[in-house]
C-alpha cells in the first residue's frame, strides 16, 4: 500500500542520513536541508491523508488509485510551496520563466 511505501521511504531517508552524517556532515545537516526535509515530510503526511480519504469514499480500486494519485500530486506540491521548500520554489521559478 501507499502507507507502507511512505513509511519505508522515511526509514531509508533516516538511515541514509545517519550513515552519511560523518561523511558529509555540515552540508547535509544544515538548517536549510532540515527545512526542506521537514516540508517533504509534511507533504508525505498529506499524501497519506489523501490516500486514507480516498479509501473511505471510493469503492472501486481503479477510482481510488487514479484519484489518489492525481490529488496527492496536487497536495504534495501545494504543501511544498506553502512551506517554501527551496527546491520546489526554484523549480516553480524555472517553469514560470519557461512559460
Helices and strands as residue ranges (DSSP letters): H 2-24, H 31-57, H 61-82, H 86-98
